[in-house]
């Protein structure tokens, strides 16, 4: 290591998850599973055209989020 170059240690950071973060992960996993199973049931009832509808809706949502992000 050269003289005069020192690596600063990050202060104030801890490794770990708090209870609030674990709760949010659990809620997100539950919601995601419910949406996945619900979509599967709807695709089984309506057929593969629903996949195209989901893709179009997702594309529109993507462009709306891009537009909101560029403000």
Buried (B, 14 or more C-beta within 10 A) or exposed (E): EEEEEEEEEEEEEEEEEEEEEEEEEEEEEEEEEEEEEEEEEBBEEEEEEBEEEEEEEEEEEEEEEEEEEEE
